[in-house]
Amino acid sequence: MVRHIDFFLDMHLRGRPAIVGYIILGALLISVVAFLAAGNRRAERILYFPREHGKGLVAEPRFLALHSGLEGNITELVNSVLLGPGRHDEARLFPRGATVRAVMLRGRTLYLDLTSRVLDTDPELPLNGPGAFDALGKSIRLNFPSVHEIVLYVDGQVPHFPEKKNI
């Protein structure tokens, strides 16, 4: 080990003192220490998406960035669901272009406002309307068990879906 340190002490770069090498080495050490001190700041979350062919939901684990507050973490999760699945055997829940307008958590109730793109019909989506919102709610409740109720808004309005009639 001492021989390696002596090598660095005797090192010159093209006739210049080894100070340049020491600066680069010091910057590398500082960045490694800063990375280790700050941590990864990601958490594994489970997102639900419909199967591409067939019925049912598929759980997809994904590492998402951690934020300082619960609302920020929920926003990150909902944005990831809106982005779509990472695997090819799963389908999207909502049409492309849907985004989060607002997230507010009061007590155990989550108020979630999405853009109207979530209501657009898309023949490639196996779930529409209430089924897609149920899958989104399942992802939220699994990852944030403190959320007991989800109040959904689309462009600031409560969406209304036609009732299914049993045949």
Buried (B, 14 or more C-beta within 10 A) or exposed (E): EEEEEEEEEEEEEEEEEBEEBEEEEEEEEEEEEEEEEEEEEEBEBEBBBBEBEEEEBBEBEBEBEEBEEBBEBBBBBBBBBBBBBEEEEBBBBBBEEBEBEEBEBEEEEBBBBBBBBBBBEEEEBBBBBEBBBEBBBBBBBBBBEEBEEBEBBBEEEEBEEEEEEEE
